[in-house]
């Protein structure tokens, strides 16, 4: 089976064509600046890369260009678009309606549309990608895989806010969590790596990148996560503040004379590592600056590591213990220093890192041999999870 995985943004479209049975990636690429001018980078496995400006007035044309490259004599990996058996779409927000991946129909699209107030920047773009594929690949089965679905097992004590209850019943205000597809994938890989059933493991997954979240996974189920109603909650990130005293918002608006929209922009685009350091939102830049003596860059790193350490501890408390910690995503996979800093005070939980094993950017168990708990490095693969769910549903299997 060949599955085309689509991750559509407002002006971008990432894609991969893969075989979920063999887990082989046949081609991947990125369409950028859709509706502006257009650029497309297409990387077929074992062939030359196509990387050029292409007129991309809308997502329909982007999909057309992707299909043309996938079937191209030189850059292509299939002879005909009919070789594509199904399309899997990443959808950011499924609210409470979607607890697992689903085959897309009119009802599902309406459900995704109903979640637009909860994800106004993401869900409209996801719907655009779905409709573009409907136009270009009519009749092709499609599946929606939701970032929020994995967290629908969180109990009310974990997802409710201490606000008047009507804001939950009338406005859907609750903790939803994100990065669910990633947390789901890496927890399954961690169980396979240590040779134990996922159903008997208590894991804290740390998806650490420009966006960052932790997830307490007890016996294969998400029972708590750091992101909330929106991805702004939880850990400090590249440009997001993470959890703060909510009255700070009113205070800044009042003393600075800012509108709520201006404060929201500050919290999402000017805060986090960028706001603290004044250097960059990229941890590679922060590590370099800190090594050169930049105190604010070092402070940003210190705060980030401290907050992740605390989240691991609270995750262990929520599960009544812990068997392992997983590091994934750009920072989690690629920064041995950040991983070591986060773990250095968690020996009381039976988690001891091996500094030699930790010097890796590959999938590995990096805890000491005598460590009661595991420490994993697992490169995330959300596209594979989307392809696997798509294949199962198209074949009539459950996910």
C-alpha positions in Angstrom: 0.0 0.0 0.0 1.1 3.5 -0.8 -0.1 6.4 1.5 0.4 10.1 0.7 0.7 11.9 4.1 -0.3 15.6 4.0 0.4 18.3 6.6 -1.2 21.5 5.3 -0.5 24.9 6.8 -2.0 28.2 5.8 0.7 28.9 3.2 2.6 25.6 3.2 2.2 21.9 2.6 4.5 19.1 3.8 4.1 15.7 2.3 5.5 12.2 2.3 4.7 9.2 0.1 5.4 6.0 2.0 4.6 2.3 2.2 3.3 1.8 5.8 3.8 -2.0 5.5 7.6 -1.7 4.8 7.9 1.8 6.4 9.8 2.9 3.3 9.6 6.6 2.5 9.4 6.9 -1.3 9.5 10.7 -1.5 9.0 13.7 0.7 8.8 17.4 0.2 7.6 20.9 1.1 5.6 23.4 -0.7 6.1 26.9 0.7 4.7 30.4 0.1 1.4 29.1 -1.3 -0.7 32.0 -2.4 2.3 34.3 -2.4 4.7 33.2 -5.1 5.7 29.6 -4.4 8.6 27.3 -3.8 8.8 23.5 -3.9 11.4 21.1 -2.6 10.9 17.5 -3.6 13.2 14.7 -2.4 12.7 11.3 -4.0 14.6 8.5 -2.3 17.6 7.5 -4.4 17.0 10.2 -7.0 17.9 13.8 -7.7 16.3 16.5 -5.6 13.9 19.1 -7.2 14.3 22.4 -5.5 12.9 25.5 -7.3 10.5 28.4 -7.3 7.1 27.2 -8.6 3.9 29.2 -9.1 1.6 28.0 -6.3 -1.5 30.2 -6.2 -3.5 27.8 -4.0 -3.4 24.4 -2.3 -5.1 22.7 -5.3 -2.2 23.8 -7.5 0.4 22.7 -4.8 -1.2 19.2 -4.7 -1.2 19.1 -8.5 2.5 20.0 -8.6 3.3 17.4 -6.0 1.5 14.7 -8.0 3.3 15.8 -11.1 6.6 15.4 -9.4 5.7 12.0 -7.9 4.9 10.7 -11.4 7.7 12.6 -13.2 10.1 10.6 -15.5 13.2 11.9 -13.7 12.0 12.9 -10.2 9.1 10.5 -9.8 8.7 7.4 -7.7 5.4 6.1 -9.1 4.2 5.8 -12.7 0.6 6.8 -12.1 -1.3 8.6 -9.3 -3.6 5.6 -9.1 -0.8 3.9 -7.3 -1.6 6.1 -4.4 -4.0 4.0 -2.3 -5.0 6.6 0.3 -4.2 10.0 1.8 -3.6 10.7 5.5 -4.0 14.2 6.8 -2.6 15.7 10.0 -5.4 17.7 11.7 -4.3 19.7 14.8 -7.6 19.9 16.8 -10.3 17.4 17.1 -11.9 18.7 20.3 -13.8 16.1 22.2 -15.5 14.7 19.2 -12.5 12.7 17.8 -10.8 10.2 20.2 -9.0 8.4 17.4 -8.2 8.7 13.7 -11.2 8.5 11.3 -12.0 8.1 7.6 -13.0 11.5 6.3 -16.5 12.2 5.2 -18.9 15.2 5.3 -19.6 14.7 8.9 -16.0 14.6 9.9 -15.2 17.8 7.9 -18.1 19.5 9.8 -16.6 18.3 13.0 -13.2 19.7 12.1 -14.8 23.0 11.2 -16.6 23.1 14.5 -13.1 23.1 16.2 -11.9 26.1 14.3 -12.5 28.5 17.3 -10.2 26.2 19.3 -7.4 26.3 16.6 -8.1 29.2 14.3 -4.6 29.2 12.8 -4.4 25.5 12.1 -7.8 23.8 11.5 -8.7 26.0 8.5 -5.4 25.1 6.8 -6.0 21.4 7.5 -9.4 21.6 5.9 -7.9 23.4 2.9 -5.5 20.5 2.5 -8.3 18.0 2.7 -10.5 19.8 0.2 -7.6 20.3 -2.2 -7.0 16.5 -2.2 -10.7 15.9 -2.7 -10.5 18.1 -5.8 -7.3 16.6 -7.2 -7.8 13.0 -6.1 -11.6 12.5 -6.3 -12.8 9.3 -4.7 -9.5 8.5 -3.0 -10.0 7.4 0.6 -8.7 9.9 3.1 -8.1 9.7 6.9 -7.8 12.5 9.5 -5.2 11.9 12.3 -5.7 14.4 15.2 -2.9 15.8 17.4 -5.4 16.0 20.2 -6.9 12.5 19.9 -4.2 10.7 22.0 -5.0 12.9 25.0 -8.7 12.1 25.1 -8.0 9.4 27.7 -7.0 12.2 30.2 -9.5 12.0 33.1 -11.6 15.1 34.1 -9.4 15.8 37.1 -6.5 16.2 34.5 -8.3 18.2 31.8 -10.7 20.5 33.7 -9.7 24.1 34.7 -11.0 25.6 38.0 -13.2 28.0 36.2 -17.0 28.4 36.3 -18.3 25.1 34.9 -20.4 26.8 32.2 -17.2 27.7 30.3 -16.6 24.0 29.8 -20.1 23.0 28.9 -20.8 26.1 26.7 -17.4 27.1 25.3 -15.4 23.8 25.4 -12.7 25.4 27.7 -10.6 22.5 28.9 -7.1 21.0 28.5 -6.7 19.3 25.2 -3.0 18.8 24.7 -1.1 18.5 21.4 1.8 16.5 19.9 -0.4 13.5 20.6 0.7 11.6 17.4 4.4 12.1 18.4 3.8 11.0 22.0 1.9 8.0 20.8 4.6 6.9 18.4 7.6 7.3 20.7 5.9 5.5 23.6 5.4 2.5 21.3 9.0 2.6 20.1 10.3 2.9 23.7 8.3 -0.2 24.7 9.8 -2.1 21.8 13.3 -0.9 22.6 13.3 -2.2 26.1 11.3 -5.4 25.2 8.4 -4.8 27.6 4.7 -4.4 27.0 3.6 -0.8 26.7 0.6 -1.8 28.9 2.9 -2.2 31.9 5.1 0.9 31.5 4.7 4.3 33.1 6.5 6.8 30.8 7.0 10.5 30.5 7.4 11.6 26.9 9.3 14.9 26.3 8.6 16.3 22.9 11.2 19.1 22.9 11.5 21.4 19.9 10.5 24.9 19.0 7.2 23.7 20.3 7.5 21.6 23.4 5.3 19.4 25.6 5.4 16.5 28.0 3.0 13.7 28.3 2.5 11.2 31.2 1.6 7.9 29.6 0.4 5.2 31.9 0.1 1.7 30.5 -0.2 3.1 27.0 -2.7 5.9 27.7 -2.2 9.6 28.1 -3.3 10.7 31.5 -1.7 14.2 31.7 0.0 16.6 29.4 1.6 20.0 29.7 -0.2 21.9 26.8 -3.7 23.0 27.5 -6.6 24.6 25.7 -3.9 26.0 23.3 -0.3 25.1 22.6 0.8 28.2 24.6 0.4 26.4 27.9 3.0 24.3 29.7 6.7 24.5 29.0 8.5 27.7 27.8 9.3 27.1 24.1 11.1 28.8 21.2 8.8 31.9 21.2 5.9 30.8 23.5 5.8 31.7 27.1 4.4 28.5 28.5 2.5 28.5 31.7 2.4 31.9 33.5 0.3 33.7 36.1 -2.8 34.5 34.1 -3.1 38.0 35.7 0.2 38.9 34.0 -1.9 39.3 30.8 -4.2 41.9 32.3 -1.2 43.6 34.1 0.9 44.0 30.9 -2.1 45.2 28.9 -2.9 47.8 31.6 0.6 49.2 32.3 1.7 49.1 28.7 -1.6 50.1 27.1 -1.7 47.0 24.9 -4.7 45.3 23.4 -5.5 41.7 24.3 -4.4 40.8 20.7 -1.0 42.5 21.3 -0.4 40.6 24.5 -1.4 37.3 22.9 1.1 38.0 20.1 3.8 38.7 22.7 3.1 35.4 24.5 3.2 33.4 21.3 5.8 35.0 19.2 8.1 37.2 21.4 8.4 35.1 24.5 10.0 31.8 25.4 13.7 31.3 24.6 13.7 34.3 22.3 12.3 36.7 24.8 14.5 35.5 27.7 17.7 35.4 25.7 17.3 38.2 23.3 19.5 36.0 21.0 17.3 33.4 19.3 14.5 30.9 19.6 16.9 28.2 18.2 18.5 26.1 20.9 21.6 25.6 18.8 22.2 29.4 18.8 21.5 29.5 22.6 24.0 26.8 23.3 26.7 28.5 21.3 25.9 31.9 22.9 25.9 30.4 26.4 29.3 28.7 25.7 30.6 32.1 24.7 29.5 33.6 28.1 26.1 35.1 27.2 24.3 35.1 30.6 20.8 35.6 29.2 21.2 32.7 26.8 22.4 30.5 29.7 19.4 31.7 31.8 17.0 30.7 29.0 18.5 27.2 28.9 18.5 26.9 32.7 14.8 27.9 32.9 13.8 25.5 30.1 15.7 22.5 31.6 14.3 23.3 35.1 10.7 23.4 33.8 11.1 20.1 31.9 12.6 18.5 35.0 9.6 19.6 37.1 7.1 18.3 34.5 8.8 14.9 34.5 8.5 14.8 38.3 4.8 15.8 38.2 4.2 13.2 35.5 5.7 10.5 37.7 3.5 11.7 40.6 0.4 11.5 38.4 1.2 7.9 37.5 2.3 6.7 41.0 5.8 6.1 39.7 7.9 6.0 36.6 9.6 3.4 34.4 11.2 5.7 31.8 11.6 9.1 30.2 11.6 9.6 26.4 13.3 12.5 24.6 12.1 13.3 21.1 11.8 16.1 18.6 14.5 18.6 17.4 16.0 19.4 20.8 15.2 16.2 22.6 16.8 14.1 19.8 19.8 16.3 19.1 21.0 18.0 22.3 22.9 15.6 24.6 23.6 18.6 26.9 20.0 19.6 27.3 19.0 16.0 28.0 21.8 15.6 30.6 20.8 18.9 32.3 17.2 17.9 32.5 18.0 14.5 34.1 20.7 15.5 36.5 18.4 16.0 39.5 16.1 13.0 38.8 18.2 10.2 40.3 15.7 10.1 43.2 13.2 8.6 40.7 15.7 5.8 39.8 16.7 7.5 36.5 20.4 7.7 35.9 21.9 8.8 32.6 25.0 7.3 31.1 27.1 10.2 29.7 28.8 8.1 27.1 25.6 6.5 25.8 23.9 10.0 25.9 26.4 11.3 23.3 24.1 10.3 20.4 21.5 11.6 18.0 20.2 8.2 17.1 17.5 6.0 18.6 19.0 4.6 21.8 18.6 3.7 25.5 20.9 6.2 27.2 20.4 5.3 30.9 23.1 3.5 32.9 23.0 -0.3 32.9 22.3 -0.2 36.7 19.5 2.4 36.3 16.2 1.1 37.6 14.4 3.4 35.1 15.0 3.8 31.3 16.0 7.0 29.5 15.3 6.8 25.8 16.2 8.9 22.8 13.6 8.3 20.1 13.4 10.3 16.8 9.8 11.0 16.3 7.9 9.9 13.2 4.5 11.5 13.1 4.2 10.8 9.3 4.6 7.1 9.9 1.9 7.1 12.5 -0.4 8.9 10.1 0.4 6.4 7.4 -0.1 3.4 9.7 -3.5 4.7 11.0 -4.6 5.5 7.4 -3.7 2.0 6.2 -5.5 0.3 9.0 -8.7 2.3 8.6 -8.8 1.9 4.8 -8.4 -1.9 5.3 -11.3 -1.9 7.8 -9.1 -2.4 10.9 -9.4 -0.5 14.1 -6.9 2.0 15.4 
